[in-house]
Amino acid sequence: CTTTCTVTVPAPTAAGENWCVWNGVGVSTAITLSAISGVQYSKPDLSAYGTANTSATSTAHAGAKICMVSPDTTHWDVLSVDDPTEWTMN
């Protein structure tokens, strides 16, 4: 992202898919990951899943980034994140 952005995240189609998004160099904006019907994002600390069909957001900060992997076709698990306290997975 080079400005505040909402990213349309695809629903995973198989286990083992990877998906990442990040702010550009010197960019300090919020990132919103789109809600996906029937898909849940994991919490950054992997303690639980958020509600299906609900977006995820970062606060506006430099270096915002997140990478996720799919364990199946209904979940995105956080694989790496810049700062777990900066992300809200509803």
ROVEXRO-806720 format. One record per residue (C-alpha): x, y, z; residue number from 1. Coordinates in steps of 0.25 Angstrom, whole numbers, padded with zeros to 4 digits. Last residue first. Example, Ala and Ser with C-alpha at 12.3 -4.5 7.8 and 13.67 -1.06 7.14 Angstrom:
BEGIN
> 0055, -0004, 0029, 2
> 0049, -0018, 0031, 1
***
This chain:
BEGIN
> -0050, -0037, 0057, 90
> -0035, -0038, 0054, 89
> -0029, -0025, 0059, 88
> -0015, -0023, 0056, 87
> -0005, -0013, 0063, 86
> -0003, -0022, 0075, 85
> 0002, -0033, 0066, 84
> 0014, -0025, 0062, 83
> 0020, -0027, 0048, 82
> 0012, -0039, 0045, 81
> 0016, -0054, 0041, 80
> 0008, -0066, 0038, 79
> -0006, -0061, 0042, 78
> -0015, -0072, 0038, 77
> -0026, -0070, 0027, 76
> -0038, -0080, 0029, 75
> -0049, -0086, 0021, 74
> -0042, -0093, 0009, 73
> -0032, -0100, 0018, 72
> -0019, -0098, 0026, 71
> -0018, -0085, 0018, 70
> -0005, -0077, 0020, 69
> -0004, -0062, 0024, 68
> 0006, -0051, 0023, 67
> 0004, -0037, 0029, 66
> 0011, -0024, 0028, 65
> 0011, -0010, 0034, 64
> 0025, -0004, 0033, 63
> 0021, 0010, 0037, 62
> 0008, 0011, 0045, 61
> -0007, 0014, 0043, 60
> -0014, 0003, 0051, 59
> -0016, -0010, 0044, 58
> -0029, -0015, 0040, 57
> -0037, -0029, 0038, 56
> -0050, -0030, 0031, 55
> -0062, -0039, 0035, 54
> -0069, -0050, 0027, 53
> -0065, -0061, 0038, 52
> -0063, -0056, 0052, 51
> -0049, -0056, 0057, 50
> -0041, -0068, 0059, 49
> -0034, -0072, 0072, 48
> -0021, -0071, 0080, 47
> -0012, -0071, 0067, 46
> -0005, -0058, 0073, 45
> -0009, -0050, 0061, 44
> -0023, -0055, 0062, 43
> -0027, -0064, 0051, 42
> -0035, -0059, 0039, 41
> -0049, -0066, 0036, 40
> -0055, -0069, 0023, 39
> -0070, -0072, 0020, 38
> -0072, -0059, 0012, 37
> -0058, -0051, 0011, 36
> -0057, -0038, 0019, 35
> -0046, -0029, 0012, 34
> -0033, -0027, 0019, 33
> -0031, -0012, 0023, 32
> -0018, -0006, 0024, 31
> -0015, 0007, 0031, 30
> -0004, 0017, 0027, 29
> 0010, 0020, 0030, 28
> 0018, 0019, 0017, 27
> 0033, 0021, 0017, 26
> 0035, 0009, 0009, 25
> 0022, 0003, 0004, 24
> 0012, -0003, 0013, 23
> 0010, -0018, 0013, 22
> 0001, -0029, 0008, 21
> 0004, -0044, 0008, 20
> -0004, -0057, 0004, 19
> 0001, -0071, 0004, 18
> -0007, -0084, 0000, 17
> -0004, -0097, 0007, 16
> -0018, -0103, 0008, 15
> -0027, -0100, -0004, 14
> -0036, -0090, -0011, 13
> -0033, -0079, -0001, 12
> -0043, -0067, -0002, 11
> -0037, -0055, -0008, 10
> -0033, -0043, 0000, 9
> -0038, -0030, -0006, 8
> -0029, -0020, 0000, 7
> -0034, -0007, 0006, 6
> -0024, 0004, 0006, 5
> -0018, 0016, 0013, 4
> -0007, 0021, 0003, 3
> 0005, 0014, -0003, 2
> 0000, 0000, 0000, 1
***
